[in-house]
Amino acid sequence: MALPELYYASPRGQVAVVLLAALRDLYVNDGWRNVTKRQAIGFISRKHWFTVKPEDQEPYPSQHAASGEPRWHTLIAWARKDSVLRDLVSYEARDAWGITRSGRDAFDRCHSLCRSGTQPVGPCFLWSEAFKGFMCPDWSPSSSDARRPRQFYRDIWTVSEKYIRKAEQIITTGTWSEFAANYRELTGEGVGHWIPGRSEQDVERLGRMLCEYVEAKAWRDMGL
């Protein structure tokens, strides 16, 4: 069954559009058929296309013990995975990011619709002013532009009691391995050799991972 198209103004769709714009630019203007993750993110950073806030610099719980990667980098990686599944980005090697013909066509359609105002850029709160201007030269900041939700990242804020209880249940029932496998499949991130114990610190860390898992699942299912 074909995957649904990513809606351009959904959070995950916004990130995918930024990624496709970057890969298209690198292909058309620089002749780079494939780039690494670092090169793609570096290009987006230099262009100031993603609105990076302090919370975006915080790593996801799974990254603290691994790379410590800023979560906005992780969002770009998720967008690449989404795009690969939809044949918008190629997968010739693990760290080879290249836009496909379908990806270029999809971005060109989106760009044209944004440029004409058919798809307004105002709802895209993850797009910087520079990127909104790139997508729609006639755009100017407005009080009606969407603001980023305060709790955009669920796990940054206080872990709710329901996630703490669920974390305790996973530890007590011995279902950590099953959750870890589901977590890795959904987010693409492993947890190494860490196994949560019953300490308050481990329960809270697992609770935050549950928040991250729920967030990733909502993004995958395009829950807004």
N, C-alpha and C positions, 0 to 999 in steps of 0.2 A: 504494500500500500504506500502511495506517495506521501511524503511528509507535507504538512501544511506550510505555506509560505510564511516567513517571519513578517509580522506587521511592522512597518518601518518605525512607528512611534512607540512600540512596546520597548521596555528596557533592553531586552535581548536583541530586538530588531535594530535599535539605535546603535548598539555596539557593532552589530554585523555590518551596518551601512558604513560606519567609520572604517572598519577593517577593509571592506571591499573597495572603498575609495582610495585607501592607502595602497593596496595591492595593485589596483588599476593604474594609479599614478606611477608607481615604481616600474610597472611593466611597460606602459605607453611612453613615458618620458625618459626613463633610465634604461629600458631594455632588460630589466631583471625579470626573468621568467619565474624564478623562485627566490625567496628570501628566507632568512631565518626568523624565528620568533623575535629575537632581540632586534633585528633590523626593522621588522614591521612596527614593533612598539616604539623603537627609537624614532622612526619617521613620524608616527602619530604624535609623539611627544614634541618633536621639533616644530611641527605644524600647529601645535596647541589645539588639536581638534577635539580632544576629550576634556571635559570640565573636571579637572582633578582637584578634589577637596581633601582636607586632612584625613578623613575617614577612608578615602580611596588608597591611601598609602599604608594603611594597616593590613598586615597579611591575614588571610583566613586562618582559622585555628589549625588546619592541617598543614599550613605552611610554616608555622612558628618553629617547629623542630626540623624542618627541611630547608627550603631555600629562603624563607622569609620574604617571599615575593609579594609585592604590593597587590592588593586585591583587584585594582583596575587592570593590572597585567593578566590576572586570572580571568577576568571578564573577557578580555580580548581573546584569550586561549579558548574559552567556552564558545565565543562567537566563531572562531575558526572551526571548532568541532561541528557546530550547527551548520556552518557553510559547507563543510566537507560532506556531511550527510545529505545535503541538498544539491550536491554537484556544483556549487558555486566556487569552491576552492579545491584545488587538487590535493592529492595525498600520495605523492611519489616517494616520499621518505618522511621519517619522523619529524625532522625539523626543516622541512622544505615547504614553505608557504607560497602558493602561486594561484592567481585568479584564473578561472576557466573561462571559456567562451561564454558559457551560460552565466557565469558570475559577472562578466563585463556587461552582458546584455541586461541582466537584472539591475545592476547599478545604474546603467545609463537610463533605464526606464524610471527608476526612482529619482534620479537626478533631474530628469526632464519634468516629472510631476511636481517636484519641489520647486523647481525654477519657475514653473507656471503658476504656482500657488494652489494647485489642485491638492497637493499634499502639503499642508502648512508645516513649517519647521518649529513653530511656537511650542507645540506639545513635547518636543524632544529635549528634555531637561538634562540629558547627559551630553548633548552636543554643545560645544563651546560657541561663543559668539563668532569666532573665526570660522568654524565649520558651518554654522547656520548661514553665514554670509557666503560661504563657498557653495552651499547647496541652493541658496536663493539670494542672488545679489540684491534683490529689492527688499529683503528683510531688514527690519530695524527693531531694536529692543522695545518691548511693550510690557505694560503691567499685566497683560493677559497671558503672557508666556508662562508655561507650566513651570512650577518650582519643584525641585527634587523633594520627594517625601522625606520627612524627618527620619523615619525608621526604614530607610531604603535598604540598609544592611541589618537584618534582624539580630545577628549575633553580636554586634557592637554594643547594643544596649543591654540592660540587665536581663539575664537569662530568666525567662518566665518559669514559674513553678511547674508548669506542665512538662517542660523539657527536662527539668531537674528530676522529676518523678520518672519520666521515661528513661532517662540515663540510668537511674538507680535500678529500674526494672531490667534493662539490658544487662547490667553488671550482675544482678542477682540471678537472673534466669540463664546466664551463660550464653546469650545470643549475640555477643560482641562480634564474633567471626562473621556471622551472617550480615550484621549491620555494616561491618567494615567492607565486606564484598560489595554490598549495594552502594555504599558511599563511594567506593573507588570507581564503580561502573558509571555512576551518575556524574560525579565531579571530575573524574579522570585523575584524581589525586590519591596516592596511597598513604598509609599511616605508619609505614615502616614496621618496626618490631614492637611498637607501643601497645600495651594491653592495659586498659583502665583498671585500677584497683578501687577500693572503697573510700579512699581519701576524699576530702571535700574538693581539693584541687582537681583530682581526676574526674569526679562527678561533674564539676562545672565545665571542664574542658570538653567532656563528652556531650554535655548539654549544649554547648556552643556549636559543636559539630552537628548536632541534630538540627539546630537553627540553620546552619549553612546548608545541610541536606535538604531541608524543607524549602529554603530559598532557591536552590538549584533546581529542585523538582518543579517549583512554581514557574520558574523561568522556562524550563523545558516544555511545560504544558501551556506556556504563554498565559499564565494566570497573572493579571495585572493588579 
